[in-house]
Amino acid sequence: MGADGMTLSFWQRQAQAPEVTVDIAIVGGGLIGCSTAYWLRQLRPEARVAIVEAQHLAAGASGRNAGFLLQGTGPDYMGAVERYGAQRARALWHFTRENRALLATELTPSAFQLETSGSLTVAGSADEDERLQEAVSRMRQDGAPVAYIPPDATNQRLMAQHFHGALYVPSGAMLDPVALVRHIAAASEARVLAHHQVVAVQARGDAVDLVTPRRRVRAGQVLLALNAYLPLLVPALRQYVRPVRAQMLATVPQPSRWLHVPAYTHDGYYYIRQRADGTVLLGGARHLHRAEEVGYADETTEALQRDLEAYLHRHFPQLRDPTVRHRWSGTMGFSPDGLPSYGAVPGLPGSFWAAGFTGYGLAYGFHFGRVLAQVALGHSLPEGADLFAADRFEEAQAKASPFSEVSSS
Ligand SMILES: Cc1cc2nc3c(=O)[nH]c(=O)nc-3n(C[C@H](O)[C@H](O)[C@H](O)COP(=O)(O)OP(=O)(O)OC[C@H]3O[C@@H](n4cnc5c(N)ncnc54)[C@H](O)[C@@H]3O)c2cc1C
């Protein structure tokens, strides 16, 4: 199943490293794969677990994101209520809140520079501002304490201009995403097989063989944590996730730090934060380049990067014409309804996949790893986890057109 067109010569096969046999092999060393390994360790310490990764830990979106630890499904709670219904929007909020709590209680937050700063959802237009205001009482009722900040105070607080109002979410936070993934992987004590690109997954009696150019990995169960890359290995699952590119930039450190919270603006189409050393990180502008920002090409474009700089120019006068020291891109996995999913791998009993984090993987990821581990071990799932079962699409298929756009980073 699912070879990517690569073959191995007789000589290459002769020269391969010895086969590895484990109980559970996780394919993909991003946040989801490593979190799943962590929870497998907690739930079944005796299981032999390997993380099989094409490049190195956090090589994908997990190591390229902005490090915003947001709460909820996206920037707009009312949008979530409309899209998923009031009950599901509430359950999703609580799922992400639990994710945030687990990161702080299970792990060592200083290892990944967790800043418990709160976060801001900032309106870029009067309409958005109105929706944010509408959300306040609804969110409070639903157990999500937030505060509305009027336009003048928002601009003052951000030392910015031309923004409308904002929602302050006290439980929002920011972190170093590469350090997070490495920390979780180390805590999982799983064997990490880096530079092992899985080119095929083959059922072999009761076991599953993962074929990589370096060696074969034999496992009792396989968990595919590939997000955007899932359809490249298992084309039959392509209806659940599609690749969408996001771009970011980082300035040289600025003389002072004025931004102490991550700010998500313009319906989440821009996101900006500043590190303690003064470096400003900015991503977004994808909505201005939708046709180009799809697929797997890991490259930045001049046009989009110009729009990111134009945003700085318009909103942050103190940052006009900053020196940009780094620009990069990453591949997100968008799902048909904006929510991540887990499901069974067709043809491989006992094996599962998770994908479709749609630009919000940090908000769900660590908790989602627990769900995937529980699914794999046949344990009962925590409240709210059924929201993510991929079979929801079978019911919805007749109604929804797949891959209708949702706002996200
Ligand atoms: C620029 C950018 C900014 C973002 N900002 C945020 C943010 O601030 N907050 C937030 O919540 N989310 C953000 N996201 C989204 C978030 O990063 C993702 O949702 C999350 O990292 C997904 O994690 P993952 O482990 O599922 O996927 P990935 O991190 O993509 O991991 C998949 C792994 O699989 C490996 N792989 C692929 N094919 C194979 C193969 N055949 N064999 C073996 N290994 C393979 C890849 O190398 C990769 O390491 C952002 C994304 C991007 C790109």
Ligand as a Chemical Component Dictionary entry (heavy atoms), coordinates in Angstrom:
data_LIG
# 
_chem_comp.id                   LIG 
_chem_comp.type                 NON-POLYMER 
_chem_comp.pdbx_formal_charge   0 
_chem_comp.three_letter_code    LIG 
# 
loop_
_chem_comp_atom.comp_id 
_chem_comp_atom.atom_id 
_chem_comp_atom.alt_atom_id 
_chem_comp_atom.type_symbol 
_chem_comp_atom.charge 
_chem_comp_atom.model_Cartn_x 
_chem_comp_atom.model_Cartn_y 
_chem_comp_atom.model_Cartn_z 
_chem_comp_atom.pdbx_ordinal 
LIG C1  C1  C 0 3.783  28.663 9.540  1  
LIG C2  C2  C 0 2.851  27.924 10.463 2  
LIG C3  C3  C 0 2.377  28.568 11.596 3  
LIG C4  C4  C 0 1.533  27.890 12.483 4  
LIG N1  N1  N 0 1.210  28.498 13.666 5  
LIG C5  C5  C 0 0.500  27.787 14.589 6  
LIG C6  C6  C 0 0.296  28.334 15.881 7  
LIG O1  O1  O 0 0.818  29.382 16.230 8  
LIG N2  N2  N 0 -0.506 27.633 16.740 9  
LIG C7  C7  C 0 -1.056 26.416 16.400 10 
LIG O2  O2  O 0 -1.800 25.853 17.187 11 
LIG N3  N3  N 0 -0.791 25.849 15.217 12 
LIG C8  C8  C 0 -0.012 26.485 14.310 13 
LIG N4  N4  N 0 0.285  25.899 13.111 14 
LIG C9  C9  C 0 -0.201 24.530 12.855 15 
LIG C10 C10 C 0 0.605  23.466 13.618 16 
LIG O3  O3  O 0 1.975  23.689 13.440 17 
LIG C11 C11 C 0 0.196  22.075 13.100 18 
LIG O4  O4  O 0 -1.211 21.931 13.229 19 
LIG C12 C12 C 0 0.852  20.951 13.883 20 
LIG O5  O5  O 0 2.229  21.171 13.985 21 
LIG C13 C13 C 0 0.574  19.594 13.224 22 
LIG O6  O6  O 0 1.373  18.646 13.876 23 
LIG P1  P1  P 0 1.542  17.175 13.263 24 
LIG O7  O7  O 0 2.449  16.445 14.186 25 
LIG O8  O8  O 0 0.197  16.591 12.999 26 
LIG O9  O9  O 0 2.191  17.397 11.813 27 
LIG P2  P2  P 0 3.690  17.720 11.356 28 
LIG O10 O10 O 0 4.386  18.599 12.317 29 
LIG O11 O11 O 0 3.605  18.176 9.941  30 
LIG O12 O12 O 0 4.414  16.311 11.448 31 
LIG C14 C14 C 0 4.357  15.341 10.441 32 
LIG C15 C15 C 0 5.733  14.681 10.388 33 
LIG O13 O13 O 0 5.683  13.564 9.500  34 
LIG C16 C16 C 0 6.924  13.478 8.823  35 
LIG N5  N5  N 0 6.712  12.687 7.620  36 
LIG C17 C17 C 0 6.072  13.043 6.475  37 
LIG N6  N6  N 0 6.033  12.005 5.611  38 
LIG C18 C18 C 0 6.662  10.975 6.229  39 
LIG C19 C19 C 0 6.950  9.617  5.843  40 
LIG N7  N7  N 0 6.559  9.147  4.658  41 
LIG N8  N8  N 0 7.619  8.820  6.703  42 
LIG C20 C20 C 0 8.006  9.289  7.926  43 
LIG N9  N9  N 0 7.754  10.560 8.339  44 
LIG C21 C21 C 0 7.089  11.389 7.498  45 
LIG C22 C22 C 0 7.285  14.930 8.560  46 
LIG O14 O14 O 0 8.681  15.079 8.322  47 
LIG C23 C23 C 0 6.827  15.598 9.852  48 
LIG O15 O15 O 0 7.878  15.683 10.803 49 
LIG C24 C24 C 0 1.107  26.560 12.190 50 
LIG C25 C25 C 0 1.574  25.931 11.033 51 
LIG C26 C26 C 0 2.445  26.593 10.184 52 
LIG C27 C27 C 0 2.967  25.878 8.970  53 
# 
loop_
_chem_comp_bond.comp_id 
_chem_comp_bond.atom_id_1 
_chem_comp_bond.atom_id_2 
_chem_comp_bond.value_order 
_chem_comp_bond.pdbx_ordinal 
LIG C1  C2  SING 1  
LIG C2  C3  SING 2  
LIG C2  C26 DOUB 3  
LIG C3  C4  DOUB 4  
LIG C4  N1  SING 5  
LIG C4  C24 SING 6  
LIG N1  C5  DOUB 7  
LIG C5  C6  SING 8  
LIG C5  C8  SING 9  
LIG C6  O1  DOUB 10 
LIG C6  N2  SING 11 
LIG N2  C7  SING 12 
LIG C7  O2  DOUB 13 
LIG C7  N3  SING 14 
LIG N3  C8  DOUB 15 
LIG C8  N4  SING 16 
LIG N4  C9  SING 17 
LIG N4  C24 SING 18 
LIG C9  C10 SING 19 
LIG C10 O3  SING 20 
LIG C10 C11 SING 21 
LIG C11 O4  SING 22 
LIG C11 C12 SING 23 
LIG C12 O5  SING 24 
LIG C12 C13 SING 25 
LIG C13 O6  SING 26 
LIG O6  P1  SING 27 
LIG P1  O7  DOUB 28 
LIG P1  O8  SING 29 
LIG P1  O9  SING 30 
LIG O9  P2  SING 31 
LIG P2  O10 DOUB 32 
LIG P2  O11 SING 33 
LIG P2  O12 SING 34 
LIG O12 C14 SING 35 
LIG C14 C15 SING 36 
LIG C15 O13 SING 37 
LIG C15 C23 SING 38 
LIG O13 C16 SING 39 
LIG C16 N5  SING 40 
LIG C16 C22 SING 41 
LIG N5  C17 SING 42 
LIG N5  C21 SING 43 
LIG C17 N6  DOUB 44 
LIG N6  C18 SING 45 
LIG C18 C19 SING 46 
LIG C18 C21 DOUB 47 
LIG C19 N7  SING 48 
LIG C19 N8  DOUB 49 
LIG N8  C20 SING 50 
LIG C20 N9  DOUB 51 
LIG N9  C21 SING 52 
LIG C22 O14 SING 53 
LIG C22 C23 SING 54 
LIG C23 O15 SING 55 
LIG C24 C25 DOUB 56 
LIG C25 C26 SING 57 
LIG C26 C27 SING 58 
# 
